[in-house]
C-alpha cells in the first residue's frame, strides 16, 4: 500500500520540474539527440538505419494495411481486453496509426507495427511474452524518472491480479516511448505534450491496483498475467564521467535517477533485496574493466544506502561480459559512442514477499 502511495507522491513531485529548456525537462541523456545543427551525426550510433533494421522493417510494405490487418487479428484474440499484453498491443497499433496519419517517415510507424505484431502473435499462440520494452532505433529515453515509476509499479505483485490497472500502465509505456520518438526527431515540445497523459495513466494504474488489493474488492485473475520485469538498466555514460567510477565522478543526471529509484524503494514492501551489477565495454584490459565495473556497482549501491534504502544490497562487477551491442568502427570516438549501451549498471529486484 505504502509503495503505491510513494509512487504517486513521486509522480506529483517530479511533474513540477523547474521551468528550464524543454530538452532539460525531458531528462534526455543521449548525446546524439542533444546535439543538433552543424556537427550533428547521422550514423549507426546516432540512430541511422542499419542493414538489420532495413531487412526487418522494409518488407512491411504498406504500413496502413499492416496496421489494419493487425487490428483485425487482435480483435478476435480471446481473453481480457484490459490485460497488460492485449492493451499494449492495442496501444502500439494506435500509436502506429497516429504516426502514420501524421506522415511520420522516420521509421517509428514500422517499429510500432513490429511491437504490435510480436504481442499479437504471442497472444494468438498463447506463448510467454516479455513485459520489457526493447530499445528501438527511433526512440530515445525521456523522463527517466517516469520510467523508474513504471518499473516500480510493474514490480508490485498486486498488478498481476488487477487487469484494470494493467491497461493504463501498458498504454503509458507506449506513450512514453512515443514521446521518446518525438525527442529523437528533435520535436521536444511534442514530446512534452504527451507527458501529462502519461503521468495521469500511471496515477490511474497505481490507484486502481491499490483498490484491487482492498479486502472488499473482488480479485480477478487475468487471462494473461504480466510478468513484472525485475531490473532497471542505467546507462553508465549518464551516471559517471567517462572512465570514472566513484561518487566524485557521478554526474548530476545520474544522481537524479538514483534519487528517484531510492524514493520508490524506501517503502517498497514487495522487494526483499537488490543486486547491483556493473558492466563495461570491451575497450581496455580485462582487469581494468573488471575493476571499473565493480567500482561503479559499489558506488551505486552505496549511494542508494546513503539515500534511505534499507534493503540488503549486493554489488558485483562483470567487466565486459554480456555485451548488448557489437560495433565495427575504425575511429575511436565513433567506436566509443557505438559501444555506449554496453557501459551500464543494472539494479535487479531479487525476490518478492508473498
Sine and cosine of phi, psi and omega as CSV:
sin_phi,cos_phi,sin_psi,cos_psi,sin_omega,cos_omega
0.00,0.00,-0.78,0.62,-0.03,-1.00
-0.89,0.46,-0.55,0.83,-0.05,-1.00
-0.88,0.47,-0.70,0.71,-0.02,-1.00
-0.93,0.37,-0.62,0.78,0.04,-1.00
-0.89,0.45,-0.61,0.79,0.03,-1.00
-0.93,0.38,-0.56,0.83,0.05,-1.00
-0.89,0.46,-0.71,0.70,-0.01,-1.00
-0.90,0.44,-0.63,0.78,0.03,-1.00
-0.88,0.47,-0.67,0.74,0.03,-1.00
-0.88,0.47,-0.67,0.74,0.00,-1.00
-0.84,0.55,-0.72,0.70,-0.06,-1.00
-0.93,0.37,-0.63,0.78,-0.01,-1.00
-0.92,0.39,-0.71,0.71,-0.08,-1.00
-0.96,0.29,-0.36,0.93,0.00,-1.00
-0.97,0.26,-0.23,0.97,-0.03,-1.00
-0.97,-0.23,0.73,0.68,-0.02,-1.00
-0.91,0.41,0.39,-0.92,0.04,-1.00
-0.89,0.45,0.46,-0.89,-0.09,-1.00
-0.99,0.15,0.98,0.21,0.08,-1.00
-0.98,-0.19,-0.19,-0.98,0.02,-1.00
-0.89,0.47,0.47,-0.89,-0.06,-1.00
-0.84,0.54,-0.65,0.76,-0.03,-1.00
-0.89,0.46,-0.64,0.77,-0.01,-1.00
-0.94,0.34,-0.62,0.78,0.02,-1.00
-0.90,0.44,-0.52,0.85,-0.01,-1.00
-0.97,0.25,-0.24,0.97,0.04,-1.00
0.92,0.38,0.53,0.85,-0.05,-1.00
-0.93,0.37,0.73,-0.68,-0.04,-1.00
-0.93,-0.37,-0.22,0.98,-0.04,-1.00
-0.98,0.22,0.92,-0.40,-0.06,-1.00
-0.89,0.45,-0.50,0.86,-0.02,-1.00
-0.94,0.35,-0.44,0.90,0.05,-1.00
-0.99,0.15,-0.58,0.82,-0.02,-1.00
-0.94,0.35,-0.40,0.92,-0.03,-1.00
-1.00,-0.07,0.76,-0.65,0.00,-1.00
-0.64,-0.77,0.17,-0.99,0.02,-1.00
0.97,0.24,-0.47,-0.88,-0.04,-1.00
-0.89,0.46,0.78,-0.63,0.01,-1.00
0.99,-0.15,-0.19,0.98,0.03,-1.00
-0.93,0.38,0.69,-0.72,-0.06,-1.00
-1.00,0.00,0.37,-0.93,0.11,-0.99
-0.61,-0.79,0.93,0.37,0.03,-1.00
-0.85,-0.53,-0.14,-0.99,-0.02,-1.00
-0.85,0.53,-0.67,0.74,-0.03,-1.00
-0.90,0.43,-0.51,0.86,0.00,-1.00
-1.00,0.02,0.00,1.00,0.07,-1.00
0.96,-0.28,0.23,0.97,0.06,-1.00
-0.91,0.42,0.51,-0.86,-0.05,-1.00
-0.92,0.39,0.85,-0.53,0.06,-1.00
-1.00,0.05,0.17,-0.99,0.02,-1.00
-0.88,0.47,-0.64,0.77,0.00,-1.00
-0.88,0.47,-0.66,0.75,0.01,-1.00
-0.90,0.43,-0.72,0.70,-0.01,-1.00
-0.88,0.48,-0.70,0.71,-0.01,-1.00
-0.90,0.44,-0.50,0.86,-0.03,-1.00
-0.98,0.20,-0.68,0.73,-0.20,-0.98
-0.97,-0.26,-0.42,0.91,-0.01,-1.00
-0.88,0.48,-0.61,0.79,0.01,-1.00
-0.88,0.48,-0.20,0.98,0.01,-1.00
-0.85,0.52,-0.57,0.82,0.01,-1.00
0.95,0.30,-0.86,-0.51,-0.02,-1.00
-0.97,0.25,0.92,-0.40,-0.04,-1.00
-0.92,0.40,-0.61,0.79,-0.03,-1.00
-0.92,0.39,-0.63,0.77,0.05,-1.00
-0.91,0.41,-0.64,0.76,0.00,-1.00
-0.90,0.43,-0.67,0.75,0.01,-1.00
-0.91,0.41,-0.66,0.75,0.03,-1.00
-0.90,0.44,-0.65,0.76,0.00,-1.00
-0.91,0.41,-0.66,0.75,0.03,-1.00
-0.91,0.42,-0.63,0.78,0.01,-1.00
-0.87,0.48,-0.68,0.73,0.01,-1.00
-0.89,0.45,-0.65,0.76,0.00,-1.00
-0.92,0.38,-0.66,0.75,-0.02,-1.00
-0.92,0.38,-0.57,0.82,-0.04,-1.00
-0.88,0.48,-0.48,0.87,-0.06,-1.00
-0.99,-0.17,0.03,1.00,0.06,-1.00
-0.94,0.33,0.79,-0.61,0.00,-1.00
-0.95,0.31,0.27,-0.96,0.04,-1.00
0.92,-0.40,0.04,-1.00,-0.05,-1.00
-0.96,0.27,0.85,-0.52,-0.03,-1.00
-0.92,0.39,-0.31,0.95,0.00,-1.00
-1.00,-0.04,-0.05,1.00,0.00,-1.00
-0.90,0.43,0.39,-0.92,-0.16,-0.99
-0.80,0.60,-0.82,0.58,-0.12,-0.99
-0.95,0.30,-0.60,0.80,0.04,-1.00
-0.90,0.44,-0.72,0.69,0.00,-1.00
-0.90,0.44,-0.63,0.78,-0.03,-1.00
-0.93,0.38,-0.63,0.77,0.06,-1.00
-0.88,0.48,-0.69,0.73,0.01,-1.00
-0.89,0.45,-0.67,0.74,-0.02,-1.00
-0.93,0.38,-0.54,0.84,0.07,-1.00
-0.93,0.37,-0.63,0.78,0.07,-1.00
-0.89,0.46,-0.72,0.70,0.02,-1.00
-0.88,0.48,-0.65,0.76,0.02,-1.00
-0.90,0.43,-0.64,0.76,0.03,-1.00
-0.90,0.44,-0.67,0.74,0.02,-1.00
-0.90,0.43,-0.67,0.74,0.00,-1.00
-0.89,0.47,-0.70,0.71,0.01,-1.00
-0.92,0.40,-0.60,0.80,0.02,-1.00
-0.91,0.41,-0.68,0.73,0.03,-1.00
-0.91,0.42,-0.47,0.89,0.04,-1.00
-1.00,0.09,0.09,1.00,0.01,-1.00
0.85,0.53,0.68,0.73,0.05,-1.00
-0.99,0.17,0.91,-0.41,-0.05,-1.00
-0.93,-0.37,0.42,0.91,-0.06,-1.00
-1.00,0.00,-0.13,0.99,0.01,-1.00
0.94,-0.35,-0.12,0.99,-0.02,-1.00
-0.93,0.38,-0.58,0.81,0.02,-1.00
-0.85,0.52,-0.73,0.68,-0.01,-1.00
-0.90,0.45,-0.64,0.77,0.01,-1.00
-0.93,0.37,-0.57,0.82,0.08,-1.00
-0.90,0.44,-0.66,0.75,0.05,-1.00
-0.88,0.48,-0.69,0.73,0.01,-1.00
-0.87,0.49,-0.70,0.72,0.01,-1.00
-0.91,0.41,-0.69,0.73,0.01,-1.00
-0.90,0.43,-0.61,0.79,-0.02,-1.00
-0.92,0.40,-0.68,0.73,0.01,-1.00
-0.87,0.50,-0.71,0.70,-0.02,-1.00
-0.93,0.37,-0.68,0.73,-0.02,-1.00
-0.90,0.44,-0.71,0.71,0.02,-1.00
-0.91,0.42,-0.60,0.80,0.05,-1.00
-0.90,0.44,-0.64,0.77,0.03,-1.00
-0.93,0.37,-0.62,0.78,0.01,-1.00
-0.90,0.44,-0.66,0.75,-0.06,-1.00
-1.00,-0.03,-0.06,1.00,-0.02,-1.00
0.83,0.55,0.70,0.72,0.03,-1.00
-0.98,-0.20,0.42,-0.91,0.00,-1.00
-0.87,0.49,0.64,-0.76,0.03,-1.00
-0.84,-0.54,0.46,-0.89,0.02,-1.00
-0.99,-0.13,0.69,-0.73,0.04,-1.00
-1.00,0.06,-0.01,1.00,0.00,-1.00
-0.97,0.25,0.70,-0.72,0.05,-1.00
-1.00,0.09,0.91,-0.42,-0.03,-1.00
-0.95,0.30,0.44,-0.90,0.08,-1.00
-0.92,0.39,0.70,-0.72,0.02,-1.00
-0.90,-0.43,0.55,-0.83,-0.07,-1.00
-0.87,0.49,-0.62,0.79,-0.12,-0.99
-0.99,-0.14,0.32,0.95,-0.05,-1.00
-0.78,-0.63,0.80,-0.60,0.13,-0.99
-0.96,-0.28,0.43,-0.91,0.00,-1.00
-0.97,0.24,0.81,-0.58,0.12,-0.99
-0.86,-0.51,0.43,-0.90,0.01,-1.00
0.71,0.71,0.90,0.44,0.02,-1.00
-0.83,0.56,-0.43,0.91,0.05,-1.00
-0.91,0.42,-0.58,0.81,0.04,-1.00
-0.95,0.32,-0.57,0.82,0.07,-1.00
-0.91,0.42,-0.55,0.83,0.07,-1.00
-0.89,0.46,-0.65,0.76,0.03,-1.00
-0.92,0.39,-0.66,0.75,0.07,-1.00
-0.81,0.58,-0.76,0.64,-0.04,-1.00
-0.92,0.39,-0.53,0.85,0.02,-1.00
-0.93,0.38,-0.66,0.75,0.04,-1.00
-0.91,0.42,-0.67,0.74,0.00,-1.00
-0.88,0.47,-0.53,0.85,-0.09,-1.00
-0.97,0.23,-0.16,0.99,-0.02,-1.00
-1.00,0.07,0.84,-0.54,-0.04,-1.00
-0.85,0.53,-0.41,0.91,-0.03,-1.00
-0.87,0.49,-0.45,0.90,-0.05,-1.00
-0.88,0.47,-0.57,0.82,-0.08,-1.00
-0.91,0.42,-0.41,0.91,-0.02,-1.00
-0.97,-0.26,0.29,0.96,-0.05,-1.00
-0.67,-0.74,0.99,0.17,-0.02,-1.00
-0.88,0.48,-0.46,0.89,0.02,-1.00
-0.90,0.44,-0.44,0.90,0.04,-1.00
-1.00,0.04,-0.34,0.94,-0.04,-1.00
-0.95,0.30,-0.62,0.78,-0.07,-1.00
-0.88,0.47,-0.79,0.61,0.01,-1.00
-0.89,0.45,-0.53,0.85,0.04,-1.00
-0.92,0.40,-0.74,0.67,-0.02,-1.00
-0.86,0.51,-0.69,0.72,-0.02,-1.00
-0.95,0.31,-0.52,0.86,0.08,-1.00
-0.89,0.45,-0.63,0.78,0.03,-1.00
-0.89,0.46,-0.72,0.69,-0.01,-1.00
-0.89,0.46,-0.69,0.73,0.00,-1.00
-0.91,0.41,-0.55,0.84,0.04,-1.00
-0.94,0.34,-0.57,0.82,0.10,-0.99
-0.92,0.39,-0.63,0.78,0.02,-1.00
-0.90,0.43,-0.63,0.77,0.09,-1.00
-0.89,0.45,-0.59,0.80,0.06,-1.00
-0.90,0.44,-0.53,0.85,0.07,-1.00
-0.94,0.35,-0.68,0.73,0.06,-1.00
-0.84,0.54,-0.65,0.76,0.03,-1.00
-0.91,0.41,-0.61,0.79,-0.02,-1.00
-0.88,0.48,-0.57,0.82,0.04,-1.00
-1.00,-0.05,0.25,0.97,0.06,-1.00
0.93,0.36,0.34,0.94,0.10,-0.99
-1.00,-0.03,0.94,0.33,-0.10,-1.00
-0.91,0.42,-0.65,0.76,0.07,-1.00
-0.88,0.48,-0.63,0.78,0.03,-1.00
-0.89,0.46,-0.63,0.78,0.03,-1.00
-0.90,0.44,-0.67,0.74,-0.01,-1.00
-0.91,0.42,-0.55,0.83,-0.04,-1.00
-0.89,0.45,-0.43,0.90,-0.03,-1.00
-0.99,0.13,-0.30,0.95,-0.14,-0.99
-0.93,0.38,-0.63,0.77,0.03,-1.00
-0.84,0.54,-0.63,0.77,0.01,-1.00
-0.93,0.36,-0.60,0.80,0.06,-1.00
-0.87,0.49,-0.74,0.67,-0.01,-1.00
-0.89,0.45,-0.62,0.78,0.01,-1.00
-0.90,0.44,-0.67,0.74,0.01,-1.00
-0.92,0.40,-0.63,0.78,0.04,-1.00
-0.90,0.44,-0.63,0.78,0.02,-1.00
-0.90,0.43,-0.70,0.72,0.03,-1.00
-0.87,0.48,-0.68,0.73,0.00,-1.00
-0.86,0.50,-0.74,0.67,-0.03,-1.00
-0.91,0.42,-0.70,0.72,-0.03,-1.00
-0.93,0.38,-0.62,0.78,0.00,-1.00
-0.92,0.39,-0.66,0.75,0.04,-1.00
-0.89,0.46,-0.60,0.80,0.03,-1.00
-0.89,0.45,-0.66,0.75,0.03,-1.00
-0.93,0.36,-0.56,0.83,0.01,-1.00
-0.90,0.44,-0.49,0.87,-0.06,-1.00
-1.00,0.04,-0.05,1.00,0.03,-1.00
-0.93,0.37,0.67,-0.74,-0.05,-1.00
-0.81,0.59,-0.53,0.85,-0.06,-1.00
-0.99,0.14,-0.15,0.99,-0.07,-1.00
-1.00,-0.04,0.71,-0.71,0.05,-1.00
-0.93,0.36,0.57,-0.82,-0.01,-1.00
-0.96,-0.30,0.82,-0.57,-0.03,-1.00
-0.93,-0.36,0.80,-0.60,0.03,-1.00
-0.99,0.10,0.85,-0.52,-0.04,-1.00
-0.94,0.35,0.46,-0.89,0.02,-1.00
-0.88,0.48,-0.60,0.80,0.04,-1.00
-0.78,-0.62,0.95,-0.30,-0.02,-1.00
-0.98,0.22,0.62,-0.79,-0.01,-1.00
-1.00,0.00,0.93,-0.37,0.03,-1.00
-0.92,0.39,0.80,-0.60,-0.05,-1.00
-0.97,0.23,0.83,-0.56,0.06,-1.00
-0.90,0.43,0.63,-0.77,-0.14,-0.99
-0.94,-0.34,0.44,0.90,-0.11,-0.99
-0.50,-0.86,0.63,-0.78,0.14,-0.99
-0.90,-0.44,0.76,-0.65,0.02,-1.00
-0.96,-0.30,0.81,-0.58,0.00,-1.00
-0.93,-0.37,0.80,-0.60,0.03,-1.00
-0.94,0.35,0.82,-0.57,-0.03,-1.00
-0.89,0.46,-0.53,0.85,-0.02,-1.00
-0.91,0.42,-0.42,0.91,0.05,-1.00
-1.00,-0.06,-0.16,0.99,-0.02,-1.00
-0.99,-0.14,-0.61,0.79,-0.12,-0.99
-0.72,-0.69,0.39,-0.92,0.23,-0.97
-0.89,0.46,0.46,-0.89,-0.02,-1.00
-0.85,0.53,0.78,-0.63,-0.02,-1.00
0.95,0.32,0.11,0.99,0.03,-1.00
-0.99,-0.15,0.49,-0.87,-0.03,-1.00
-0.62,-0.78,-0.16,0.99,0.00,-1.00
-1.00,-0.08,0.03,-1.00,-0.07,-1.00
-0.91,0.41,-0.51,0.86,0.02,-1.00
-0.90,0.43,-0.41,0.91,-0.02,-1.00
-1.00,-0.03,0.01,1.00,-0.01,-1.00
-0.95,0.31,0.61,-0.79,0.01,-1.00
-1.00,-0.03,0.44,-0.90,0.02,-1.00
-0.82,0.58,-0.65,0.76,0.00,-1.00
-0.90,0.44,-0.61,0.79,0.03,-1.00
-0.91,0.42,-0.66,0.75,0.02,-1.00
-0.91,0.41,-0.61,0.79,0.02,-1.00
-0.90,0.43,-0.64,0.77,0.02,-1.00
-0.90,0.43,-0.69,0.72,-0.01,-1.00
-0.94,0.35,-0.54,0.84,0.08,-1.00
-0.87,0.49,-0.67,0.74,0.01,-1.00
-0.92,0.39,-0.65,0.76,0.04,-1.00
-0.88,0.47,-0.72,0.69,-0.01,-1.00
-0.88,0.47,-0.64,0.77,-0.01,-1.00
-0.89,0.46,-0.61,0.79,0.00,-1.00
-0.98,0.21,-0.42,0.91,-0.08,-1.00
-1.00,-0.04,-0.37,0.93,-0.12,-0.99
-0.84,0.54,-0.57,0.82,-0.04,-1.00
-0.87,-0.48,0.41,0.91,-0.04,-1.00
-0.98,0.20,0.92,-0.39,-0.03,-1.00
-0.99,0.17,-0.29,0.96,-0.13,-0.99
-1.00,-0.03,-0.12,0.99,-0.02,-1.00
-0.97,-0.24,0.75,-0.67,-0.01,-1.00
-1.00,-0.08,-0.64,0.77,0.01,-1.00
-0.36,-0.93,0.22,-0.98,-0.01,-1.00
-0.88,-0.48,0.56,-0.83,0.08,-1.00
-0.83,-0.56,0.91,-0.42,-0.04,-1.00
-0.96,-0.26,0.81,-0.59,-0.06,-1.00
-0.79,-0.62,0.76,-0.65,0.04,-1.00
-0.98,-0.19,0.56,-0.83,0.03,-1.00
-0.69,-0.72,0.48,-0.88,0.06,-1.00
-0.83,-0.56,0.10,-1.00,0.17,-0.99
-0.99,0.11,0.08,-1.00,-0.06,-1.00
-0.99,0.16,0.00,1.00,0.02,-1.00
-0.94,0.33,0.61,-0.79,-0.01,-1.00
1.00,-0.02,0.07,-1.00,-0.04,-1.00
-0.97,0.23,0.36,-0.93,0.01,-1.00
-0.88,0.47,-0.69,0.73,-0.03,-1.00
-0.90,0.44,-0.69,0.73,-0.01,-1.00
-0.90,0.44,-0.70,0.71,-0.02,-1.00
-0.90,0.43,-0.61,0.79,0.03,-1.00
-0.89,0.45,-0.69,0.72,-0.01,-1.00
-0.90,0.43,-0.69,0.73,-0.03,-1.00
-0.92,0.40,-0.67,0.74,-0.01,-1.00
-0.90,0.43,-0.64,0.77,0.03,-1.00
-0.92,0.39,-0.68,0.74,0.00,-1.00
-0.87,0.49,-0.68,0.73,-0.01,-1.00
-0.91,0.41,-0.66,0.75,0.03,-1.00
-0.89,0.45,-0.68,0.73,0.01,-1.00
-0.91,0.41,-0.60,0.80,0.02,-1.00
-0.91,0.42,-0.69,0.72,0.03,-1.00
-0.89,0.46,-0.70,0.71,0.01,-1.00
-0.87,0.49,-0.71,0.71,0.00,-1.00
-0.92,0.40,-0.59,0.81,0.01,-1.00
-0.90,0.44,-0.68,0.73,0.02,-1.00
-0.90,0.44,-0.68,0.74,0.02,-1.00
-0.88,0.48,-0.67,0.74,-0.06,-1.00
-0.96,0.28,-0.14,0.99,0.02,-1.00
-0.90,-0.44,0.54,0.84,0.24,-0.97
0.99,-0.13,-0.01,1.00,0.02,-1.00
-0.99,0.14,0.89,-0.45,-0.05,-1.00
-0.99,-0.17,-0.05,1.00,0.04,-1.00
-0.91,0.41,0.51,-0.86,0.10,-0.99
-0.88,0.48,0.71,-0.70,-0.03,-1.00
-0.78,-0.62,0.80,-0.60,0.13,-0.99
-0.95,-0.33,0.51,-0.86,-0.03,-1.00
-0.76,-0.65,0.67,-0.74,0.04,-1.00
-0.54,-0.84,0.40,-0.92,0.05,-1.00
-0.91,-0.41,0.70,-0.72,0.01,-1.00
-0.92,-0.39,0.12,0.99,0.04,-1.00
0.82,0.57,-0.77,-0.64,-0.06,-1.00
-1.00,-0.09,0.31,0.95,0.04,-1.00
-0.94,0.34,0.36,-0.93,0.10,-0.99
0.80,0.59,0.83,0.56,0.04,-1.00
-0.92,0.39,0.74,-0.68,0.00,-1.00
-1.00,0.08,-0.54,0.84,0.01,-1.00
-0.71,-0.70,0.50,-0.86,0.11,-0.99
-0.90,-0.44,0.69,-0.72,-0.11,-0.99
-0.77,-0.63,0.62,-0.79,0.10,-0.99
-0.87,-0.49,1.00,-0.09,-0.01,-1.00
-0.76,-0.65,0.61,-0.79,0.03,-1.00
-1.00,-0.04,-0.52,0.86,0.03,-1.00
-1.00,0.05,0.75,-0.66,-0.10,-0.99
-0.88,0.47,-0.66,0.75,-0.03,-1.00
-0.90,0.44,-0.61,0.80,0.05,-1.00
-0.93,0.36,-0.61,0.79,0.02,-1.00
-0.90,0.43,-0.68,0.73,0.00,-1.00
-0.88,0.48,-0.68,0.74,0.01,-1.00
-0.91,0.42,-0.69,0.72,-0.05,-1.00
-0.89,0.45,-0.58,0.82,-0.06,-1.00
-0.99,0.12,0.04,1.00,-0.10,-1.00
-0.80,0.61,-0.67,0.75,-0.03,-1.00
-0.87,0.49,-0.40,0.92,0.01,-1.00
-0.96,0.29,-0.42,0.91,0.00,-1.00
-1.00,0.06,0.97,-0.23,-0.17,-0.99
-0.40,-0.92,0.28,-0.96,0.14,-0.99
-0.80,-0.60,0.79,-0.61,-0.02,-1.00
-0.95,-0.30,0.74,-0.67,0.08,-1.00
-0.94,-0.34,0.92,-0.40,-0.07,-1.00
-0.96,-0.27,0.74,-0.67,0.09,-1.00
-1.00,0.06,0.92,-0.40,-0.09,-1.00
-0.98,-0.21,0.88,-0.48,0.10,-1.00
0.95,0.31,0.57,-0.82,0.08,-1.00
-0.76,-0.65,0.60,-0.80,0.04,-1.00
-0.98,0.21,0.74,-0.67,-0.02,-1.00
-0.99,-0.13,0.00,0.00,0.00,0.00
